[in-house]
């Protein structure tokens, strides 16, 4: 399954497009991060790591997940 990764240095957002149901919760919750008409469409540097985690955990399809960086 295809996966795309976007990082802010502290956290990496993993998006699996095949799972996405386009509910739009991500864009409604953090419009400065998720912009479907732009490339890259996810810019995690526009929110705090804590904000990103809260939003990712609300994804109804599981298309968004994350891993924390180990520095």
N, CA, C and O of each residue as an XYZ file, in Angstrom:
284
protein
N       0.850     -1.184      0.000
C       0.000      0.000      0.000
C       0.892      1.242      0.000
O       1.870      1.332      0.742
N       0.525      2.182     -0.845
C       1.287      3.422     -0.961
C       1.219      4.221      0.331
O       0.165      4.323      0.959
N       2.364      4.788      0.721
C       2.442      5.665      1.888
C       3.276      6.880      1.505
O       4.285      6.772      0.809
N       2.829      8.035      1.977
C       3.587      9.265      1.784
C       3.882      9.826      3.160
O       3.041      9.772      4.058
N       5.079     10.365      3.322
C       5.507     10.868      4.623
C       5.862     12.342      4.551
O       6.461     12.818      3.587
N       5.468     13.057      5.614
C       5.710     14.502      5.737
C       6.199     14.753      7.162
O       5.549     14.338      8.122
N       7.339     15.430      7.304
C       7.939     15.593      8.629
C       8.163     17.061      8.992
O       8.421     17.905      8.134
N       8.055     17.337     10.308
C       8.429     18.655     10.819
C       9.710     18.570     11.643
O      10.104     19.548     12.279
N      10.365     17.402     11.636
C      11.588     17.199     12.407
C      11.335     16.510     13.737
O      12.217     15.828     14.259
N      10.142     16.681     14.289
C       9.774     16.035     15.551
C       8.842     14.851     15.328
O       8.862     13.872     16.073
N       8.031     14.964     14.291
C       7.024     13.956     14.002
C       6.933     13.788     12.483
O       7.109     14.743     11.727
N       6.658     12.570     12.061
C       6.432     12.303     10.644
C       4.992     11.851     10.476
O       4.560     10.874     11.087
N       4.255     12.573      9.639
C       2.883     12.205      9.320
C       2.940     11.211      8.166
O       3.610     11.447      7.161
N       2.240     10.114      8.323
C       2.163      9.090      7.286
C       0.745      9.110      6.725
O      -0.233      8.952      7.456
N       0.654      9.309      5.412
C      -0.651      9.341      4.742
C      -0.747      8.167      3.782
O       0.133      7.965      2.945
N      -1.816      7.395      3.907
C      -2.080      6.272      3.018
C      -3.302      6.630      2.170
O      -4.438      6.443      2.608
N      -3.073      7.145      0.958
C      -4.175      7.661      0.147
C      -5.281      6.645     -0.141
O      -6.440      7.034     -0.290
N      -4.954      5.359     -0.225
C      -5.970      4.351     -0.519
C      -6.987      4.206      0.604
O      -8.108      3.755      0.370
N      -6.606      4.583      1.821
C      -7.513      4.481      2.962
C      -8.371      5.732      3.153
O      -9.394      5.686      3.835
N      -7.958      6.835      2.559
C      -8.612      8.118      2.793
C     -10.049      8.123      2.260
O     -10.294      7.763      1.108
N     -10.992      8.536      3.109
C     -12.397      8.643      2.700
C     -12.797     10.106      2.466
O     -13.967     10.403      2.228
N     -11.837     10.999      2.534
C     -12.027     12.428      2.252
C     -13.116     13.054      3.134
O     -13.941     13.839      2.666
N     -13.096     12.689      4.411
C     -14.045     13.264      5.364
C     -13.752     14.750      5.611
O     -14.645     15.512      5.981
N     -12.503     15.149      5.404
C     -12.136     16.554      5.542
C     -11.866     17.007      6.960
O     -11.666     18.200      7.192
N     -11.855     16.101      7.907
C     -11.610     16.479      9.306
C     -10.224     17.090      9.458
O     -10.037     18.026     10.234
N      -9.262     16.567      8.727
C      -7.906     17.106      8.826
C      -7.873     18.578      8.396
O      -7.314     19.419      9.100
N      -8.463     18.882      7.254
C      -8.455     20.255      6.744
C      -9.287     21.194      7.604
O      -8.944     22.366      7.753
N     -10.373     20.691      8.168
C     -11.208     21.523      9.044
C     -10.512     21.786     10.370
O     -10.639     22.873     10.933
N      -9.777     20.798     10.874
C      -9.099     20.935     12.169
C      -7.842     21.798     12.079
O      -7.595     22.642     12.941
N      -7.054     21.580     11.032
C      -5.791     22.309     10.864
C      -5.644     22.784      9.417
O      -4.852     22.223      8.658
N      -6.402     23.815      9.031
C      -6.355     24.277      7.641
C      -5.000     24.834      7.213
O      -4.717     24.911      6.017
N      -4.166     25.219      8.164
C      -2.831     25.713      7.803
C      -1.876     24.568      7.464
O      -0.811     24.797      6.889
N      -2.251     23.345      7.816
C      -1.417     22.171      7.564
C      -1.904     21.386      6.348
O      -1.102     20.973      5.510
N      -3.211     21.182      6.255
C      -3.789     20.334      5.213
C      -4.480     21.196      4.152
O      -5.532     21.786      4.399
N      -3.868     21.255      2.973
C      -4.391     22.071      1.872
C      -4.421     21.204      0.623
O      -3.407     21.054     -0.060
N      -5.568     20.642      0.329
C      -5.689     19.636     -0.726
C      -5.321     20.136     -2.122
O      -4.987     19.330     -2.990
N      -5.372     21.420     -2.350
C      -5.081     21.947     -3.683
C      -3.626     22.377     -3.858
O      -3.255     22.903     -4.907
N      -2.801     22.155     -2.832
C      -1.392     22.548     -2.901
C      -0.502     21.315     -2.900
O      -0.938     20.225     -2.531
N       0.741     21.491     -3.312
C       1.733     20.424     -3.254
C       2.962     20.957     -2.569
O       3.482     21.980     -3.014
N       3.467     20.345     -1.524
C       2.839     19.207     -0.868
C       1.560     19.640     -0.164
O       1.452     20.780      0.287
N       0.616     18.754     -0.071
C      -0.672     19.131      0.522
C      -0.646     19.086      2.043
O      -1.532     19.641      2.693
N       0.360     18.432      2.619
C       0.522     18.409      4.075
C       1.806     19.151      4.419
O       2.886     18.791      3.951
N       1.678     20.202      5.250
C       2.841     20.973      5.697
C       2.859     20.979      7.225
O       2.356     21.911      7.852
N       3.443     19.930      7.822
C       3.397     19.776      9.273
C       4.129     20.867     10.052
O       3.899     21.030     11.250
N       4.997     21.606      9.395
C       5.698     22.686     10.090
C       4.766     23.838     10.456
O       5.176     24.755     11.167
N       3.525     23.807      9.985
C       2.567     24.878     10.263
C       1.720     24.638     11.513
O       0.754     25.362     11.753
N       2.072     23.633     12.306
C       1.361     23.373     13.569
C       2.338     22.724     14.541
O       3.391     22.224     14.147
N       1.973     22.742     15.804
C       2.821     22.090     16.804
C       2.661     20.575     16.711
O       1.659     20.076     16.199
N       3.633     19.872     17.199
C       3.567     18.412     17.204
C       2.348     17.932     17.977
O       1.678     16.995     17.542
N       2.051     18.543     19.097
C       0.879     18.145     19.890
C      -0.418     18.358     19.114
O      -1.310     17.511     19.156
N      -0.531     19.478     18.408
C      -1.724     19.739     17.595
C      -1.867     18.689     16.497
O      -2.969     18.216     16.220
N      -0.752     18.331     15.880
C      -0.779     17.322     14.821
C      -1.246     15.968     15.342
O      -2.060     15.299     14.706
N      -0.728     15.566     16.498
C      -1.103     14.275     17.078
C      -2.591     14.227     17.375
O      -3.253     13.242     17.048
N      -3.128     15.274     17.988
C      -4.560     15.320     18.308
C      -5.384     15.187     17.029
O      -6.350     14.425     16.989
N      -5.009     15.918     15.994
C      -5.757     15.878     14.743
C      -5.650     14.517     14.072
O      -6.659     13.984     13.612
N      -4.465     13.946     14.006
C      -4.264     12.648     13.357
C      -5.099     11.572     14.042
O      -5.652     10.697     13.375
N      -5.193     11.630     15.344
C      -5.974     10.635     16.085
C      -7.476     10.766     15.834
O      -8.235      9.866     16.194
N      -7.917     11.865     15.226
C      -9.330     12.047     14.874
C      -9.660     11.518     13.471
O     -10.831     11.495     13.089
N      -8.669     11.100     12.711
C      -8.899     10.644     11.332
C      -9.784      9.395     11.352
O      -9.385      8.368     11.902
N     -10.987      9.468     10.757
C     -11.930      8.359     10.849
C     -11.547      7.123     10.032
O     -11.999      6.020     10.339
N     -10.728      7.292      9.004
C     -10.389      6.162      8.138
C      -9.079      5.479      8.507
O      -8.816      4.357      8.074
N      -8.255      6.159      9.310
C      -6.931      5.624      9.610
C      -5.925      5.921      8.507
O      -4.818      5.383      8.522
N      -6.291      6.767      7.555
C      -5.382      7.119      6.468
C      -4.195      7.931      6.979
O      -3.125      7.912      6.371
N      -4.373      8.632      8.077
C      -3.291      9.402      8.680
C      -2.803      8.697      9.937
O      -3.594      8.271     10.779
N      -1.500      8.584     10.044
C      -0.883      8.065     11.261
C       0.421      8.852     11.435
O       0.727      9.738     10.636
N       1.170      8.531     12.462
C       2.400      9.276     12.693
C       3.423      8.415     13.402
O       3.110      7.388     14.005
N       4.656      8.874     13.306
C       5.731      8.301     14.104
C       6.574      9.456     14.598
O       6.814     10.424     13.876
N       7.020      9.344     15.837
C       7.852     10.387     16.410
C       9.297     10.157     16.016
O       9.762      9.020     15.942
N      10.003     11.252     15.764
C      11.400     11.161     15.401
C      12.223     10.791     16.623
O      11.907     11.184     17.746
N      13.262     10.042     16.391
C      14.168      9.646     17.474
C      15.489     10.358     17.261
O      16.365      9.879     16.541
N      15.616     11.509     17.900
C      16.837     12.320     17.764
C      17.738     12.078     18.936
O      18.818     12.663     19.017
